[in-house]
């Protein structure tokens, strides 16, 4: 039986099983060595039985490994596992989350096309769109992600791609993926959704009508802050275009990183449920603190998008944004005071780790945006982003309380 036939049989066996089971069992077929856990194929190239065998592989007449820039067994295990969890036909691994977004642009947009995006985005994504997509002749428009009328009004005849994060970074805005998909399809455009904050354990955008799912595998897919990578997921037809960009442009995922991500996916459901459970408790606690003026977490009933999040997600994730104020300090100084007083939390721009992390978006992750861009995105100078890890809830609260008491 060929490996393709083995893969098809494996997928059939797993089809009706839970996400937790598929996270552990999908994507991996042992080699002739019979290994129980995926191996790491640390090789740049692959050999062939003859010159004609090599020619058959390079021409595509025979499926198989050629060069690790675009064919590697370890990367393929990660891609197959992620595609299974997202409900997509195929996934393409990339060197980073930003590499995945760049691949998206090169694969589905061309000079003269229009990209319509939600405004509340990761700072580097905005920089990529504004500095480099526009440089390639791609028109970019931003709208309030929660305003469906604004999306519809901003559609143009040359709109080819709609893009959003949901929940968004760092304010946890929720976009109605199903309704946005209808707007995209009516206008003949694709819809790409960044599913970084929820992962397929809590949300599956393809099932809601999205065409492409984007991931920074660096975050929750790994879950332990060990490696950098990204991915796109969708239909075979769409992913073939992305594969062409990765193959030619070299925005490739390394085999070792792919192995790390595949192992991370095995515990994804377990971790995401634990992150979400702890984050809700901490968000509720933060709302009760007098120094906190606003908490951005869709799990709270006070969040304007709570009902929508509850309808299209099976959990609310582990990212909280909260705004602080002080009678003695300016907003930036107050936020820094809280961050600097922590002793357990890690001060870093990364998120999705078993270790809780804390950062000040205005001066870190969104620091390259102009004051106007941050204001349009609703990023207040007193905003702090907290990625809730797997430490004790009580210990995280005590660590935050130490700084809040100084305001």
N, C-alpha and C positions, 0 to 999 in steps of 0.2 A: 504494500500500500504506500503511495506517495505521501510526502509530507503535507501536501495540499489536501489530499483525501483524509489524512489523519486530523488535520485542522478542522475540516468540515464536520467530521464525525464528533470531535470534541465539542464544537459549538452546538451541535444538535443535542448532545447529552446535557449541556449546561443551560440550554435555552430557557427553561422554565424554573430555573433555580434562583435563589436570592442573590442580591448584589454581593453580600459578604462571601458567599460560596464562589461566585464567579471571580471575585477579586483575588481569591487564593488560587483557583484552579484554571482559569482561562489563560490563553495566550502561549502556554508552554507545552512543548512536546519534547520529550527526552531524545538525545542523540543515541547513537549506537552504544555509547558508554553507559547508558541507563541511569544518568544522574537524576536525583530526586528533586534538586533545586536548580534553577536556571544557571548555566555557566556564563562566564564572561569571555567573549571572543575578542581578545586584545590582539588584533591583527589589522594591518593596513590593507592587505590584499588577499586573494585566494588563488589557488592553483588548479590546473585542469589536467585531464588525462592525456590530452593531445591538442594540437593546434586547432583541429576542427571542433573539438569540444569547447575551447576558448572562444572561437568564432561564434559558435551557437549561443553561448551565454551572452556575449557582447551584442549580438544582433537581436536578442530577446526571444529567439526560437526556443531556448531552454531557460526555464526559470531557475535562478540560483544566485549565489553571491559572486560579486565582481570586485568591488572596491568599497571599503568601509565608509567612504563619503556618502554613499547612497544605498548600499546593501550590507547589512551586518545582522547576524542572528540575534545578538543581544538587543539591538535596537528594535528588531522586529517583534521580539517577545513583549517589550513595553508597548509598542504600537498596537499589537493585537489585543493585549489586555485592556488598554485604555479604550479602544474602539468598542470592545464588548461592553464595558461599563457605561459608556455614553450612549450606546444604542446606535452607533454609526457603522457604516460598512468598512471604513478604513481610517486609520490615524497616521499622521506623519510627524515624526519627532524632529525637533530643531535644537539649535545650540542654546537657546534661551527663550523666555517668554516674549521678549521684544523681537527676537529672531522670528518667532511665529507670526507676529503682527506684520513685520516687514515682508515675510513670505506671502501673507495674505494680500498685501497691497500689490506686490509684483505679480501674483498669480491671477488676480481677479480685477485689477484696475489698469488703465492705460491713460496716456495723455489725452486730456479732453473729457475724461470721466469725472463724475461727481460722487464724493464720499459724504454721506450724511451720518453724523455721529452724535451720541449723547454728550453733554458737556462735562458731566462729572466723571472724570477719568483719571487714571494714574498719570502723574506728571510726565513721565518719559513717553507715554503714548501720545500725549498732546504735542510734545516736542517733535516726535517722529512725523506726525501728520502735518504740523505747521512748517517745519524746516525742510523736510525731505520729500514728503508726498507732493506738496505744492511745487517743489523744485522740479519734479517730474511732470508737471502740468496737470496734476490732479486737483480739482477744486474741492475744498473742504468746508462744510457748514456744520455748526454745532447747535443743538437744541436742548431744551430741558427734557431729559430722558423720560420723565413721568407724564409729559404733556403730549398725548397722542395727536391732538389737533395740530400742535407745532410740527411734529414729524410729518404729518400729511401735507401741511402748508409748505414745508421746505422741500418736498419732492420735486425733482426736475426731470425733463425728458432724458437727460444724460446721467441720472442717478443710477449707479450700478451696484452700490453696496451700502447697506445700513449697518452700523456698528454700535454696540453698547456693552457696558459692564453692568451686570446685575447679580448680586448687590454691587454697588459701585464703591470705588476707592476714593476717599475714605469715609463718605457720608452714608453709606448703605442705602442709597436710593434704589428702588425696585422698579424695573421696567417690565411692562406687560408684554412678555415675549410672544404670546399667542396673537394678540392684536397687532403688535408691531410686524409680525410675520405676514399678516394679511395686507398691511400697507405696503410692505416690500414686494410681495407677489403681485399685487395690483399694479405696481409701477414697474414690474419686470426687473426688480433688483434682488440681490442676495441679502440675507440677514446673517451677520456674524455676531456671536455672543461670547463675551469673556466670562467663563464659568469658574474663574480662579477661586473666588471666595466660598462658593458652595461645593464645587466638585460634583461629579456624578452621584456621589453618595447622598447629596441633598437636593440636587436639581439636574434635570436632563433637558436642556434646551432644544435638542433635536426633536424630542417627542412633542414639544410645544410649537414646533414649526420653524425653528431656526435651520439654516442651511449649513452653517459652519460653527463649530465650537473652538474657542481659543483657550489655551492653558499656559500659564507659567508653571511648569512642573517643579520649579524651584520651591514652590510654596507647599501646599498641602499634599500634592501627589507624592512628594518625597516625605515631607512631614518632620524632618529632623535637621534641616538646614545644612545638608551635606554636599549638594551639587546644584549646578545651574543647568536648566534645560527648558524646553517649551514644546508645544504640540498643537496641531490642528486636527479636527475630527469632522468627518462628513461622509458624503457619498463617494463611491469609487471614482465617479467621473470628476467631481470637484477636487478630490485629493490627488488625482493624477496631475492636475495643474500645479498643485503645491509641491508634489514630488519633483516635478520638472525644475522648479525654482531651487529646491534644496540640492538636487543632483548637480545642477549647473553652477549655482551660486555658492555652494559649499556651506550653507547655513545649517550644518549637520550636528546631530547629537552624537556624543562620543559613546562608544560601547560600554565603558565603565559607568558613566552617568546613567545610561539606559538601564543597566543592571540594578543600580541603586533605586531608580524610579520604579522599576517593576517590583522590587521587593517592598518599596513603600506602599504601593497600591494594595498589597496583600492585607494591610491593616487599615485601609482607608476608612471603611464604614465605621469600624470601632472607634477610630480617632475622631472622626467628624462628629459623631454623636456625643462624645465626651467633651469636645471643644464647645459645641453648641449648648450643652447642658450647663457648663461652667459659665459661659459668656452671659447667658440669660440671668443667672444669679448675680453676677457682677454688675451687669447693666442696671438691674433693679436696685441694687445697692447704691450705685453711682447717682441714680435719679434722686435718691433721698439725701444726698450730701449738699449742704448749703453753698459750698464753693463751686458746685457744678451747675451751670446755667442750662445746659442742654446735653442730652445723650442721644447719639445716632446709632440705633440698633433696631432692626426690623422685628425682632422678637418682642419688643415692648409694644403694648397696646397703644401707647402714646405716639408711636411712630406713624406718620401719615400713610405709609404704604404697608402697614402691618397685615391687613386683610389680604392684599394681593400676594404678599410674601407667603402667607400661610396657605394660599391656594396653589401656588406654583412651585413651592419648595416643600420638602419634607422635614426641614430644620432651618435654623436661622444663622448658622455658622458661628465663627469664633472671633470676628472682628468688630470692635466697638470704637466709635468716635465719641469723644466727649469734650465739651467746652468748659473752661474754667475762668473764673474771674477773681479779682482781689481788690481790696480797698487800698492796698499799699503798693501794688506793682502794676505795671503795664501788662497787656495780654501775653506778649511774648515772654516776658520775664516770669509771669505767673506760671505759664506752661512749663518753662524750663525748670522752675523751682520744684514742681511736682515730679518731673522726670528725673532731675538730679538727686532727689531725696530717696529714690528707690534703691533697694539693696538686693532684691531678688530678681526683678525684671531686667531683661537685657535691653540696653539702649542701642537699637539698630533699626535700619530701614527695612529689613526683611520681615516676613510674616509667615504664618502657617506652620510654625515650628512647635514641637512639644514644649519648648521653652517659651514662656510668655515674653513678648517684645513690646517695646514702647518707643514712640517717636513723635516728633513735632513736624507735621506735614509742611507747614509754611516755610521752614528753614531746611528741610531735608528732601523728602520724596517729591514735593511740589515746589521746591525752591527755585527751579528754573523757569517757572511761570511768572508772568508779570503780575503786578498787584491787581490789575484789572481782570486778568484771567482767573486769578484765585477768587476774586470777589464774585465774578460771574458763576464760578463753580460752588460758591457758598462756603469757601474755606476761610474760617475765622482764625485770626492770629492766636487765639486762645485754645484752638483745637488740638487735641492730643489723640493719636491713634494707638489703640491697644489691641494686640493680637493675643488672645487668651490661650495659653498653653495647657499643659496637663498637670501643673502643680496644684496644690490644695487651693480651693477658692478662698478660704480664710487667710492663707498666707499672701495671696495676691491682693486681697482687700486691705490687709494690714500694711502692705508695702505702699499702696496708693494713699492710704489714710495718713501716712507719715508726711507726705508732701502736701496734701490738702490742708493739713493742720497749720502749715506755715503761711497760708495765704490770708 
